[in-house]
Amino acid sequence: MKNSRFVLIAVAVICIALLGVALYLQHVENMLPCPLCVIQRYAFAGVALICLITAFLPRITKPGAILAALASLAGAGVAGWHIYIKAHPTVSCGIDPLETSLNTIPTAKLMPFLFQADGLCTTEYAPIFGLSLPQWALVWFIILAVVLLRTGLRRNR
């Protein structure tokens, strides 16, 4: 049980650190987030929040890990769609940042520095260590999902 708690807290810290990297890229490197980027940020924040809550509720650590893994897989799906859009520039993400309902969500109004979509989904930024931002997000969502599923499905000894 203590190992599950450690994993949940570690995953939450990783997600918060990834959100910190996103803020750095947005505010220092001027890489404006598109609507799909913002949805991925919500997924990372959701995984972190689920992990933190369930880490301190001992009876639900395993179901919480599975729920966080599902949130991570949802984020992986959004990242995968984002990668597809970047590979096919004629395909639109279907969300215009100027008209998006994402910017009307209360969290976007309370924390526009983190959750406001200002960019376009097809904007190309320089790769980081050979991968685009959605590719990095997909890698992290998959890693987190595997770790969380392993934690949630592990049998007690």
matplotlib code that plots the C-alpha trace (Angstrom):
import matplotlib.pyplot as plt

x = [0.0, 2.8, 4.4, 1.1, 1.1, 4.6, 3.8, 0.7, 2.6, 5.5, 3.1, 1.4, 4.8, 5.8, 2.5, 2.9, 6.5, 5.2, 2.7, 5.6, 7.5, 4.4, 4.3, 8.0, 7.5, 4.5, 5.7, 9.5, 9.8, 6.5, 5.0, 1.3, -0.9, -3.6, -6.9, -5.6, -2.5, -4.9, -6.9, -3.7, -2.9, -6.3, -5.5, -2.1, -3.8, -6.6, -4.1, -2.2, -5.3, -6.7, -3.3, -2.9, -6.4, -6.2, -2.7, -4.0, -7.2, -5.8, -8.9, -9.1, -5.5, -5.9, -9.2, -7.7, -4.6, -6.9, -9.0, -5.8, -4.6, -7.9, -7.4, -3.9, -5.1, -7.7, -4.8, -2.9, -5.8, -5.9, -2.1, -2.4, -5.1, -2.8, 0.1, -2.2, -3.3, 0.4, 1.2, -1.8, -1.9, -5.0, -6.9, -8.3, -8.5, -12.0, -11.4, -10.7, -8.8, -10.6, -14.0, -13.3, -15.5, -12.4, -11.6, -15.0, -14.4, -14.1, -10.5, -9.5, -10.9, -9.3, -5.9, -5.6, -1.8, -2.3, -5.6, -6.3, -5.9, -4.3, -2.4, -3.3, -3.1, -1.0, 1.7, 5.1, 7.6, 11.2, 11.3, 12.7, 15.3, 13.8, 10.1, 7.3, 5.4, 2.4, 4.8, 6.4, 2.9, 2.0, 5.2, 4.5, 0.8, 1.7, 4.4, 2.1, -0.8, 1.5, 2.8, -0.7, -2.2, 0.6, 0.0, -3.8, -3.8, -1.0, -2.0, -1.3, 1.3]
y = [0.0, 2.4, 1.6, 2.6, 5.8, 6.6, 5.9, 8.1, 11.0, 10.5, 10.5, 13.7, 15.4, 14.4, 15.8, 19.0, 19.3, 18.7, 21.5, 23.7, 22.9, 23.8, 27.2, 27.7, 27.0, 29.3, 32.3, 32.2, 30.5, 32.1, 28.8, 29.6, 26.6, 25.5, 24.0, 20.5, 21.5, 22.9, 19.7, 17.8, 20.2, 19.4, 15.7, 16.1, 18.3, 15.7, 12.8, 14.8, 15.7, 12.2, 10.8, 13.3, 12.7, 9.0, 8.8, 10.0, 7.9, 4.4, 2.4, 3.8, 3.9, 1.0, 2.3, 5.8, 4.5, 2.9, 6.1, 8.2, 5.7, 6.2, 9.9, 9.4, 7.3, 10.0, 12.5, 10.0, 9.9, 13.7, 13.8, 11.1, 13.2, 16.2, 14.3, 13.2, 16.8, 17.9, 15.1, 16.1, 19.9, 20.0, 18.4, 20.9, 20.2, 21.5, 24.0, 27.6, 29.2, 32.5, 30.9, 28.0, 27.1, 26.0, 29.7, 30.1, 27.2, 28.6, 27.3, 29.1, 32.3, 31.8, 30.6, 32.0, 31.7, 27.9, 27.0, 29.6, 28.5, 31.1, 29.2, 27.1, 23.3, 23.2, 25.7, 24.1, 24.7, 23.4, 19.8, 19.2, 16.3, 15.2, 15.1, 17.6, 18.7, 16.4, 13.5, 14.2, 14.4, 11.1, 9.4, 10.8, 9.8, 6.3, 6.0, 7.3, 5.0, 1.9, 2.8, 3.6, 0.5, -1.7, 0.0, -0.3, -4.0, -5.2, -7.8, -7.3, -9.7]
z = [0.0, 0.8, -2.6, -4.3, -2.5, -3.5, -7.2, -7.1, -5.6, -8.0, -11.0, -9.6, -9.3, -12.9, -14.2, -12.3, -13.6, -17.2, -16.7, -15.5, -18.7, -20.7, -18.9, -19.6, -23.3, -23.5, -21.5, -22.1, -25.5, -26.8, -28.0, -27.8, -26.8, -29.3, -28.1, -28.3, -26.2, -23.6, -23.5, -22.9, -20.1, -18.6, -18.9, -17.1, -14.4, -14.0, -13.6, -11.0, -9.1, -9.1, -8.0, -5.2, -3.9, -4.0, -2.5, 0.8, 0.8, 1.5, 0.6, -2.9, -4.1, -6.6, -8.1, -8.1, -10.0, -12.6, -12.9, -13.3, -16.0, -17.9, -17.7, -19.0, -21.9, -22.7, -22.9, -25.1, -27.4, -27.7, -28.2, -30.9, -32.7, -32.4, -34.0, -36.8, -37.5, -37.6, -40.1, -42.2, -42.3, -44.5, -41.6, -39.1, -35.5, -35.7, -32.9, -33.6, -30.7, -31.2, -31.0, -28.7, -25.8, -24.0, -23.2, -21.5, -19.0, -15.4, -15.1, -18.3, -16.8, -13.4, -14.8, -18.4, -18.2, -18.1, -19.7, -22.4, -26.0, -28.2, -30.9, -33.9, -33.9, -37.1, -35.9, -36.2, -33.5, -33.4, -32.1, -28.6, -28.7, -32.0, -31.0, -31.3, -28.3, -29.0, -29.5, -26.1, -24.5, -26.0, -24.7, -21.2, -21.2, -22.2, -19.6, -16.9, -18.0, -17.9, -14.4, -13.1, -14.6, -13.1, -9.7, -9.9, -11.1, -8.8, -6.3, -2.6, -1.2]

ax = plt.figure().add_subplot(projection="3d")
ax.plot(x, y, z, "-o")
ax.set_aspect("equal")
plt.show()
